[in-house]
Amino acid sequence: MLEELSTAQKVVGVKQSLRALREGRAGKVFLACDADPAVTGRVEDACASVPVERDFTMAQLGSAAGIAVGAAVVTLLNG
C-alpha cells in the first residue's frame, strides 16, 4: 500500500489535501494513526466519498511520500 505513495501523484499536508478534496482531485486519503485528531479531523470530515486509510504512522507516511519529516495527511490524486 505504501509503495503507491512513492510513485503516484500526491499532495502532502492538511491544506493541500483539503484543496484536492474540494476540487474533486482526491482519489484516496491516508491519515496517520498517531496524528492529532484536531489536525486530521477537518480532512476526515471532508472525505465523504473518498476512501480513507488509517493504518500507518506519521513517520511511515512521510517516508513513503518522500519527505524528511512525518506526515499527518497524504492524499493520492486522481489520474
N, C-alpha and C positions, 0 to 999 in steps of 0.2 A: 504494500500500500504506500509506504513512504517513498519508494522508487518513483512513483508517479509525481511526487512533488519536485524531484530533482530535474525532471525532463519537461514537464508540462508548463504552459503559460500560467503564471500565478501572480497574485499580489499578496503582500505580507503586511499585517497590521490591521487595526480596527478601522481606521478612517478609510483606507483603500478598499478594504473588504466591504464596508457599508456602501461605498460608492459603486462597487461592482454589483452588489445586490440590488441597489436602487435602479441601476441601468440595465438589469437583466442579463449581465455578462457572467454571473457566477454559476459554475456547474456543480461544485462541491465545496463545502467549508470544513476545515479542520480546526477544532477548538482544543487547546491544550487542557488536559485533565487537571493540571496543577495550577492553572491560571486563576486569578481572582475573578469571581463571577461578576463583580462590579465592572470589570474591564470587558469581559466577553458577553455580558448579558444583552447589550444592545444588538450585537451581531446575531446572537442566538434568536432573539425576538424577530429579527428581520428575515430569518430563514424559513419562511412559511412553506415554500415548495422546493427548497434546495436541500439535498441530503447533507447531514452533519455527521462528522466522525469525531469521537471524543476519546480515542484510545491511546493517545500519545502525549508525552510531556512537552513542556516548552522547549527544553534542550533538544529533544528529538525533532520537533517541528522546525526549529531554527537551523539545525544541522542539515536536515533534508531539503530545506528551502535554499541552502547555500549562504546563510548569513552567520556571522560570528557570535551572535547572541541568541538567546531564546526567543521564541515567537509564540504569543498567545493565540494568534489567529493567522491562518494561511488559507487563502481561497484560490481554488483552481478555476480558471476561466474557460468558458465555452469556446470551442473551435479556435 
